[in-house]
Every structure is written in C-alpha cells, then in structure tokens.
Amino acid sequence: MSNDPAADADEDTPLVRASPPNTLLAAKLSAYLAYCFPGSYGTHASVQEAWSYFELYTLPRRMVNDENGTVSKAPPGEERSTLYPAWTTPQSELKDFGTGVAVYFETLRALTLICLVAGLLYLPTIIYYGSDGYTSQHINTVTGPLRGSLICPEPKWVPCPDCTELEWDESPHRLGRGDGDLIFVLKNTCAPLRWAQGMNHLVVMVFLTVSIFALGFHQKRLEIHYDESVLTAADYSIQVDNPPADAIDPDEWKDYFQQFGDVAFVTVALNNSELLNALTRRRVLLQKAFYKLKHRQALTMPLQEIPVSLEKKKPGLYKKLVAIDAKCRELLKQEFPTSAVFVTFEKERAQRLALQTLEVGQLNVVNNCTEVLETKQCFRGNLVLDISEALEPSSIRWDQLDESNLLKFCERAFTALLSCFVILIGFWLVEKAYATGDVTLAATEITLMNILGPHVFKLINSFESHQSEDSYQASLYWKIAIFRWVNTGIVTILIKPFTDTVSDSPGSLIASVHAVLRAEIMIAPVLHMLDIVGIIKRQILAPRAVNQAAMNSYFRGGKQSLAEKYTNATKTIFLVFFYSAIFPSGFFYGAVALFLTYITDKFLLLRSWGAMPKLGDAVARLSRKVFFPLTLVFLAVMSEFFYSAYPCDNLCDTDDLVSQGNSVDYEYKGSHNVTVSDEHTTWIVAVEVEEGDAVYRFCSQDFLQHLGTLLDVFVQEKGAWMTDDQLSMYYVFGLFAVGVVSVMIFVNCTHDVADAKTEALGGYTTEERDSGESYTEQDRINAYIPQVSSPNFSFPLIAANLSEFDGKYVGWKDPILNYEFYNMRKDVEALGYAGRAPVLSRVHQYAKT
C-alpha cells in the first residue's frame, strides 16, 4: 500500500510543489530586501520559495465545492485553494479550525456584546456620578474618562482630635498638624450613595449573571452544532485504556470489535515514551551535526550515522550523540507493553453501539465484573474493557500517553510551587512600579507582564505529562488565568492605600484601573498584531538558513495556545466586573478591548499563526463551569464591599461639634496653617474651621481588614459611616453574592454528579446525530497515527510503520520531504535493532481507501 504520492520517485530527490505567487505584504518586503542585499539575504536558499511554503502550507486556505458551492478548509498544499479573507471570513467558516477555536471566537463576540449592553444599562449611574449633584460643592471638577466614576473630588480638611499618625501610616498625606499640634484629616465630602444607584447596579448584576450563564449554555449548543457539521476521526473512534500488556496484535482487536461494525483502523499504542523521547533527541542532534558541518544541501533522508569528522570539529556534540546512541540501543533491548488502543469504525453507529454496550462504569471495570456483559463482549472472554470516546488524533500526546498517576501528581505539585513563585515575583514587580507614583508606567508593566507571563507558564507546564492536548491546555489555563487575574486586578487593590479608593489624586485606585484598561486597549493589540517573534524568524533568521528545509522551518507560524487566548478574555471581564461598582465606564473599555482581541486574533489565525490542534471542549467547559461564574462571584462580593466602604476615608462622625461648650474641640475654630507631608515632600495648606463644624474620629472602613467576616452582616462599626440606603444595599448585595455562589455550585454540581454517576456506573448517551456517512468516504480525515513533535522539524516524527496504512491519514504533507524522512523506523533500523517484538506502536488500516 502506497503511503506517499511521491513514493515512486527517487528517494534522494526532494518533493517540491509548484509555488503560488507571493501575495502577502511581508513577502514583498522580503523580495525587496533580497533585491537590496543580494549577497547576504537568502544566499543558500530561496526566500521566495519559503514564502510560498508559508502561504501554501502554513497559512489556512479554503476551497469551494464545485457541486454545491460550500466552502471548506483545504488540506495543506492544495494549489486550487485560496487564503481565507483576513477581515471578512464569516464566523461559520471557523468551525473547520476545530470546535475549540470556533467556540472561542463566538465567545469573544458574545462577551463584547455583554459588556457593551452592561455599559449602556449603567448610563444613569455614570451620568449621575459625572454630574455636579454628586459633589458637595455642586461643581464636579473631574474631567476626561474618569468623570462618571465614583471619584470624589476636592476632599475637605476636618478636625480629628483623637487621630494618630499610626492610623494613617498607609496614607500620611491625608493627615496634617495645625497650630498647637491640632490634628486634621481629609474627609471625602461627596453626596452619599443613593438607593437609585444601588438598584441600577443590581439590575446590571442580574443582567450579567443571566448573560454569563446563558453564554455557557450557548457554548454547549455551539459545540454540539460545530461537532455535527464537521466529521472527524473522533466521531468514529473509541479508546481502550486498560488493554492487556501482551495485546499488541491489531488483528486481535479488529476481530473483537468487529461484532459492533466494520473496523477501519486499529492503533495499538505501546508504553515506549522513554524510547520515543530518546529517538527524537538523537534525531535532533544528528540534524544539528549536519548543519554544524556546514552542509548546504538539504537532507532528503534523515542522517542516521554520526559523521566521522564531528569528533574533531564539534567534540561536545559528538559526545552527546555517542551517549544518546548508547541510551537508544539500551532501550531497544526492552519489551514494550500495550498502553492504549484506538479503534476507528467505518460508521458512527458502530462506535456508538460499542460505547453503549461496553461503557459499564469504573466500578465494574476496576473489579472486572464480567457478569455485566455477555462472554463475547468481554475481551478474550474474561476482561471488562475501560473504553471511552476518543479525542481528536491531533490532540493526543503520544510521547506522554503512559505516564503513571504518581509521576503526574509529583509533576503538578512541582509546577504549582513554581507558578506561585512566578505570581509572587509579578506582585513584587507591580508593587515597585506603583511605588514610582506613575500609574501609566505601572499599567504598561502589567500589560507587558500579561503578554510575557504565558510564555513563562508554558515553560513551567512543559514539566508536566499530559495524555492529551485538552488536558495540557486545561492545566495551562489554570496557571495563566490565576496569574493574569492577580496581576491585573487583585494586586492593584492590595497595593493601593484604602483611602485612595475614590480619591481624585493621579495615583488613586480608580485612576490605576483606568490606566490598566487603557493599556490593554492601546498596547496589547498593537504588540499582538506586530507579531515580533514571527517577523524576527521570517525576515532575519530565515534568510540566513543553510538550506531550503531549514529556511522553511522558520515559516511554520507561531505555536498558539487556546488556554492563553481564553485567559485573555476572562482577564478583561474579571477586571471590569471587579471594579464595576466604582468605575462603571469600565464596561465600555472592556467591550473595546474584547472587540480588538477578536479582530486581532482572527487576523493572526488567518495570516500568522501555525496550525493549532483540533481541541474538544475542555477549555471552553473550564471557562463556563469555573472562570466565568467566578467573575460573577467577584462582581457580587466586591460590589457589596465597595458600597459598604463608601466614602472610603476611614472617618466617622463623633456627633460632637466645634462649639464653645466643648473646650477641646473649640480650639479648632478659625484659620489654620496645616503641615502635611508624605515620603518625599512637605507642604502647608490653609484650613478654615467654623463654629458648628463636625468633629470626626478614625474608624476602619477597609473591607480587606474584615476578611474573616466577609459574609457577616454584622461587621463592626458599619453603622457609624453607612447611611440607611447603604445598609440596605449592603444586605441586598450580600444576599446576591450568596445566591450567585449557590447557583454556580448547583449548576456545576448537577452536571458533575451526573457525570460522576455515569463514570462510576456507566450509561453512555450522546446528543449528537448520526450523519450516516462512512469514515473512508471523507476526503480530509486523520487516523490515530503516533507522532512526536519537535521544534527542530517542520512536521512531527512518525512513530509507526508506514507500510501498514495510507499516508493520506497522517494529517499533513511536507512539500519538500516525503514521509520516510520523518519515519522513526529508519532510526530503529540504523541502530541495528533486529528483534521480533515491536518497539514502535502498531497502526493497521483495514478499510480500503
């Protein structure tokens, strides 16, 4: 059976495709640079050919079905195809990029609309906060974007005889000393919060809660819709997780599963991850040796022997190669048991029949309760199989398929500690930036850390073993989301003095939040669109590559993570929701930021990024079950606290007045020169106190000091500064917070309990319809062929025998090199392995193409 269209060609001849014209602006720039620097730009290979490779093989392309006019994603290298329009590609066509990608972009659109509508609903409160009626002087001096926030301009110096410097150590600029050591403090004198603003905020909170939960249900419907509209290998396949160690013959598995329907493919994955990693490492070192020896021609077959001249020219690399050779030969002496089996049926109904029959629950699997099945339904007549619906072939991580649970636990504990350390470093850096007093600088640093941080967590996540890309992305999601939430929203409120919450100073909490939102709109999209790493690779490094294959490797597109993309969205709505009570205009900023994220990510998907694995719903499910509901929890809790803490000046009325009857307080009557100082400067302010003015005392309004009693409605001293309307809003928002948490727990637990019951007791069900189409009738569909990716090669290395299946099911094609170049069987043969036991996973195709 042929595994490559070029199999009849001479193996030493590169497989080259016709090149389309270079239509990208960046390609024309490269052509101009090559014209200007003919001796140094693309000397050893053709830059034009590399750009053609980028357009034809890296970037996604589409083609129109001549029969019905439908548009679908074209396979890489299809010359009849065209690039997707960068700006006008409809949402419906994104389903061909995988369910996870399509749902992500639909989620961005929905969140943009939600933030926009919430901002419009908030207009009455925004208008009131921006009016003269909100300020005690009836002249609102706040200008620009911050007008309409809870900022209280022009605070007043008031008597506070019992106040001490220790009580104001976080904000010393709000305490001053007058003549005779009289103590004055700043009092926020804006109008009290009214019930009307509280009800407006409650309406917005109800709208957001309904919208976020509705978005979750909408996501689920979309996943089913997109999955039904595009047939993939997962729709026809099952995975066996507890195969007997010696069940390495695909024919045995085919004969067993034939009782449910015709079998198209069987993949027997071996427990050989250590060998695969060693062989990959060996191949990478051999490739480096080839380049280090200054060979300019492209390798048409992999280098399999250590070059003799390497020992003298590159002794360090030579020693590494000798060591990895020895390790590989030692590993080849082992016998590798079966770790998992993937069976692909010819029809969807056969897959579903197998799942309905054999998915009997973990309790029966663990105890091997053969009585729950007929004898023929037990493998070898005495084993209950642990089967499940298989994930997409591109999401299987074949080199990590067989790691033990203990190892995974240790890895995750280690990466959790590393992640906490990185978050603490981020906290420290942001604190140092805010210490400069420049909120714009701090906001810029926060934005840059949000861009660079995910790369650090990807490195940390590389220490973990995951059987699937879905699991990897979910783990990465947790790390990046927590980092971005802490870095963007939580750090600011912990660093800023409480009395700066509604202050009109340039460094106030509200001004800081505005600066962060502004940076997210102005800096992040621009840096993403520039794709600086891609420019460096394609315009600087690629033209200096030693041959065409090496040059093409710089044109593979950036590797992206769906988890990182989702955290970018959740970070924005978290920040907006968190501070909505004091900065309601943030909803409009959030809508703009999400819209810009949508258009930039969509553009980069179609013009820059490399192909992403076709993921399932793991990341979207984590968003709707955990992170989106958590934003609502923070919204409710922080609304309760901000409303209860207003006016955020730590002052309570003593009920005493400056009068002749009070000899102590009467000393304040008159004009005073009050000396005020902070860490850097000292200044004097003129203060006028009249008879009958109120006298104040210190009382802590900082809700962060009451973390132990957050849900306790009897917070100490709340009545001393809270109005009746505030108190009512405090109760309502507290009850709302409890309600949101209860709904989140109920919704999640309802599904989780049902899933746990199915997992334990069995009972497979599906909401997807049966298309009735055959697996082999699909023009573009993959099979479960073990592959190991390496950044040193343009395409993955194939860890199976190519002679037992058609190459069209691999899922990709190199325009220069045929599949044999990537075949690990070549490495095994070069190492002199002559054993009969298989050392690479076995893949057998039974259905005719």
Summary of the structure (lengths in Angstrom):
residues: 849
radius of gyration: 32.6
end to end distance: 10.2
largest distance: 110.0
contacts: 2768
relative contact order: 0.16
helix: 54%
strand: 11%
